[in-house]
Amino acid sequence: MWDYTDHQARKQAAADPVWHLERLVNYGLGREKLDAKLLAEHLPTLNISAERRAFLELLLWDKS
């Protein structure tokens, strides 16, 4: 990650999985996959753009 060292990012991700999920959605996945259950649980509170939220809702629940 460009704004955290690898060590800091791993430590923060372990302490706060929602933070890690938000980072993946906003800055890219690389080779990781999103946890659908975690995403569905926290999607309403993630700090992401409305377009990304709508796209993820479409993927999760076939909502348009």
Number of C-alpha atoms within 10 A of each C-alpha: 10 7 7 10 10 11 9 12 16 13 11 15 15 12 11 11 12 19 15 16 20 18 17 15 18 14 10 11 12 7 5 8 9 11 9 13 10 12 18 13 10 13 18 11 9 16 13 14 10 9 9 12 16 14 13 18 17 12 12 13 9 10 10 8
